[in-house]
Amino acid sequence: MSGVDALFAVERSLILDRIALSQDIMDAIEKSEGMLGHYLQLTMCCENKDWSSINKIPPVERAKLNHSFIEAMMWANDIVRDLN
C-alpha cells in the first residue's frame, strides 16, 4: 500500500475494504502489527530515507533489508517496463 492511497486520492481504509487480504496483512498495513508490520515499517524507513532508524538495525539484518529493498525496486522497474 506504499502510497497507493495517495496515488488514487482515496482513503486507505476505503481501498483496503475492497481488497481481499488476510487479517495479518490488514493488521500490518493499518496498525503496523505483527511480523509483516515490522517488515512494512522497515520498508517505509527505506522509502523515507529514515537513516537513523535503519542504522539502529543490526548490521546483518540491515544487509538483508538492503538486498531485499534493491530486489523489490528491480522487480517494480521490470513491471513498469513490461507495462510500457
The 8 nearest C-alpha neighbors of each residue, nearest first, counted from 0:
[[1, 3, 2, 4, 28, 11, 15, 14],
 [0, 2, 3, 43, 4, 5, 46, 39],
 [1, 3, 5, 4, 0, 6, 7, 11],
 [2, 4, 6, 0, 5, 1, 7, 11],
 [5, 3, 11, 9, 2, 6, 7, 10],
 [4, 6, 8, 2, 3, 7, 9, 10],
 [7, 5, 3, 4, 8, 2, 9, 1],
 [6, 8, 9, 5, 4, 3, 10, 2],
 [9, 7, 5, 6, 4, 10, 3, 11],
 [10, 8, 4, 7, 11, 5, 13, 14],
 [9, 11, 13, 12, 4, 14, 8, 5],
 [10, 12, 4, 14, 13, 15, 9, 3],
 [11, 13, 15, 14, 10, 16, 29, 9],
 [14, 12, 16, 10, 11, 15, 17, 9],
 [13, 15, 11, 17, 12, 16, 18, 10],
 [14, 16, 12, 18, 17, 13, 11, 25],
 [17, 15, 13, 14, 18, 12, 19, 11],
 [16, 18, 15, 14, 19, 13, 12, 20],
 [19, 17, 15, 16, 20, 14, 13, 21],
 [18, 20, 17, 21, 16, 15, 25, 22],
 [21, 19, 18, 24, 25, 22, 15, 23],
 [20, 22, 24, 23, 25, 19, 26, 18],
 [21, 23, 25, 24, 26, 20, 27, 19],
 [24, 22, 26, 21, 25, 27, 33, 35],
 [23, 25, 27, 21, 26, 22, 20, 28],
 [24, 26, 22, 28, 27, 23, 29, 21],
 [27, 25, 23, 30, 29, 24, 32, 28],
 [36, 26, 28, 31, 32, 24, 25, 35],
 [29, 27, 25, 26, 31, 30, 24, 36],
 [28, 30, 26, 27, 25, 31, 12, 32],
 [29, 31, 26, 32, 27, 28, 36, 25],
 [32, 30, 36, 27, 28, 29, 26, 37],
 [33, 31, 36, 27, 30, 26, 37, 34],
 [34, 32, 36, 35, 27, 37, 31, 23],
 [33, 35, 37, 36, 38, 32, 27, 39],
 [36, 34, 38, 37, 33, 27, 39, 24],
 [27, 37, 35, 31, 32, 39, 33, 34],
 [36, 38, 34, 40, 35, 39, 41, 33],
 [39, 37, 35, 41, 40, 36, 42, 34],
 [38, 40, 36, 42, 41, 37, 35, 43],
 [41, 39, 43, 37, 42, 38, 36, 44],
 [42, 40, 44, 38, 39, 43, 37, 45],
 [43, 41, 39, 45, 44, 40, 38, 46],
 [42, 44, 46, 40, 45, 41, 47, 39],
 [45, 43, 49, 41, 47, 42, 46, 48],
 [46, 44, 48, 42, 43, 47, 49, 41],
 [47, 45, 43, 48, 44, 42, 49, 41],
 [46, 48, 44, 49, 45, 43, 50, 42],
 [49, 47, 45, 50, 46, 44, 43, 53],
 [50, 48, 44, 47, 51, 52, 45, 53],
 [49, 51, 53, 52, 48, 54, 44, 45],
 [50, 52, 54, 53, 49, 55, 48, 44],
 [53, 51, 55, 50, 54, 49, 44, 56],
 [52, 54, 50, 55, 51, 56, 49, 44],
 [53, 55, 51, 56, 52, 50, 57, 61],
 [56, 54, 52, 53, 57, 51, 50, 58],
 [55, 57, 54, 53, 61, 58, 60, 52],
 [56, 58, 60, 59, 61, 55, 54, 62],
 [59, 57, 61, 60, 62, 56, 54, 63],
 [60, 58, 62, 61, 57, 63, 56, 64],
 [59, 61, 63, 62, 57, 58, 64, 56],
 [60, 62, 58, 64, 63, 59, 56, 57],
 [63, 61, 65, 59, 64, 60, 58, 66],
 [64, 62, 60, 66, 61, 65, 67, 59],
 [65, 63, 61, 67, 62, 66, 68, 60],
 [66, 64, 62, 68, 63, 67, 61, 69],
 [65, 67, 63, 69, 64, 68, 62, 70],
 [68, 66, 70, 64, 69, 65, 63, 71],
 [67, 69, 71, 65, 70, 66, 64, 72],
 [68, 70, 72, 66, 71, 67, 65, 73],
 [71, 69, 67, 73, 68, 72, 74, 66],
 [72, 70, 74, 68, 69, 73, 67, 75],
 [71, 73, 69, 75, 74, 70, 76, 68],
 [72, 74, 76, 70, 71, 75, 77, 69],
 [75, 73, 71, 77, 72, 76, 70, 78],
 [76, 74, 72, 78, 77, 73, 71, 79],
 [75, 77, 73, 79, 78, 74, 80, 72],
 [78, 76, 80, 74, 75, 79, 81, 73],
 [79, 77, 81, 75, 80, 76, 82, 74],
 [78, 80, 82, 76, 81, 77, 75, 83],
 [79, 81, 77, 83, 78, 82, 76, 75],
 [82, 80, 78, 83, 79, 77, 76, 75],
 [83, 81, 79, 80, 78, 77, 76, 75],
 [82, 80, 81, 79, 78, 77, 76, 75]]
